[in-house]
Amino acid sequence: MTRILQIPLLACLFLAAAGQTCETHASEKPKLCVVVVIDQLRCDLVTRYEDHFGNDGFKRLMREGGFWPNAYFRQGSSATGPGHATISTGKHPRQHGIVGNRWPPDPAKSKQRHAVDDPSCSILGLDVPDYVRGKSPRAIIGRALGDELKLADTRSRVFSVALKDRAAIFLGGRRPDAAFWWNPYTGEFRSSTYYMDQLPPYVASFNRKRWCDRFVGATWDHLLPHDAYDRCLKRTRTEPPFKVAATTSLPYRFLPTNAPPDRQFYFALYASPFGNDIALEMTRRVLENEKIGQGNATDLLFVGFSANDVAGHVFGPNSPEIMDLTVRTDRHLATLLNMLDEQVGPGHYHVALTGDHGVTTPPETAAHITPDVKRFDADQLLTDLNDHLVEKHGSLPDSRSYTRARNIPWIYLDQAIDQMTAGDRKAVLATAVAFLRSRDFVQDAFSSVDLAGPAPSTNDHHRLLAWRAYHPVRSGHLYVQIKPGCEKAGSNYAGHNNALTHDRHVPIFIAGPGVKSGRYFQPADPADIAVTLAALLGIEPPLESTGRVLHEAIGN
């Protein structure tokens, strides 16, 4: 071969090798996948306050990935437990079994068990009393994204951190390497013997040094100029929302006392931006000490910012406090992304972000627009329903109440209902449904008989939402759809445990290698997140998942 022919040939070989190198780099699996869940993040909190965000939080995810503002949970149970389980499994409560934050453990008991309670294990923490029950993900049915990742590559590791126990536990799936949650009674992080024999040194050090007590005397003040909050609706209060602060509106100073910090102080942190500071600090410790994203396989990290939900219940979604907290959450997100850049490197990880549910505007706030809204007494509803069933069908043995427990949207009836003949049982449930539908705050109602069969038509919207939320063993005998604008009375100013669009509306962000930047208005469901991330990681989605791949943002 002559020298003049060798030069272009060598150039072609060089270009081919360079192209191969680039292709290999582009197809490399990321070192880390991170799923962030902001509790009670209704989608409009992002779009309404976007003009006050910095460039490195939500806006960065918008620049570098896909944003789905038209995302709704397609299930009729809007609460922390069901929401986080749906995000991690790609399924709805009918499949994953988490129908609420709690449910009665067996037909003979009225006291409800928390969805994460597990007496077969013990809590790990500082001076845990013997009566505190252990916690685990055993109630979740089937596998989650983290489980599939560990099945695909045994070198992958999965960690979960959140303020709420049910957030950390259900996000992590059945067999993560660890799950950590915060105890608002004592200000410490905990785990359970389901995951490990003892807390890692970095968690034990956090607890022993009382890291959270640094907020004694701290002030939650306006982050933005005061006139920025003019768009908000202020709630008139007769007493301070926090026992450790003297004011009824921003700023709140968590006053130091002569006594050590107590439950009231930690609750104030829980319902403030300082709660997310606490979650972020533990996330930092897990990242650094576990060297997440530093191994030879893709790791998975779940982060739950739960303070937004606790504050949302106290103040409502239209308040200056929630506006301020949302803008501060944008700063927390920027800090987290910066941590990931430093530890893993930009472009070497995926991030997905969503909320576990939305929230309904409280009746007091919406009354000047829709005057027919109201609060209802859920306990009185059970009493009235029992009286009506006694009148129509006679008393139960031993004069037991027909109604046993409620966790709206579910109402649980006495076990005697299940022991009736099919005809009698159907008649009692039909009477109950008719009674519920007659209440002025009820939009619709269904019985377990209505929800036990095949999926309803998509045109039967309320029934389909209830059907997806129903599990034959754990759900109540009755499902109640509350009218828009109505809310049960109680300690919470704002709530979210129904199937209203505001309860189900959340944003979805996904950013990282292979994700095209843009706002996508196709319908989406947080159940799609696990399926989409599995596709990006090249692994199987969670077994029997029902979500779809958000393909509009993936590919060239």
Secondary structure as UniProt FT lines:
FT   HELIX           3..27
FT   STRAND          32..38
FT   TURN            39..40
FT   HELIX           43..48
FT   HELIX           50..52
FT   TURN            55..57
FT   HELIX           58..64
FT   STRAND          65..72
FT   HELIX           80..89
FT   HELIX           93..96
FT   STRAND          102..103
FT   TURN            107..108
FT   STRAND          113..114
FT   TURN            115..116
FT   TURN            119..120
FT   STRAND          123..124
FT   TURN            130..131
FT   TURN            138..139
FT   HELIX           145..152
FT   TURN            154..155
FT   STRAND          158..162
FT   HELIX           165..172
FT   STRAND          178..183
FT   TURN            184..187
FT   STRAND          188..192
FT   TURN            193..195
FT   HELIX           201..208
FT   TURN            209..210
FT   HELIX           211..215
FT   TURN            216..217
FT   STRAND          219..220
FT   HELIX           226..231
FT   TURN            243..244
FT   STRAND          252..253
FT   HELIX           263..270
FT   HELIX           273..290
FT   TURN            291..293
FT   STRAND          299..305
FT   HELIX           307..315
FT   TURN            317..318
FT   HELIX           320..343
FT   TURN            346..347
FT   STRAND          349..354
FT   HELIX           363..366
FT   TURN            367..369
FT   TURN            371..372
FT   STRAND          375..376
FT   HELIX           378..393
FT   HELIX           397..399
FT   STRAND          403..407
FT   TURN            408..409
FT   STRAND          410..413
FT   HELIX           415..419
FT   HELIX           422..438
FT   TURN            440..441
FT   STRAND          442..447
FT   HELIX           448..451
FT   TURN            458..459
FT   HELIX           461..469
FT   TURN            472..474
FT   STRAND          478..482
FT   TURN            484..485
FT   STRAND          487..488
FT   HELIX           501..504
FT   STRAND          505..511
FT   TURN            513..514
FT   STRAND          518..519
FT   HELIX           527..537
FT   TURN            543..544
FT   HELIX           551..553
//
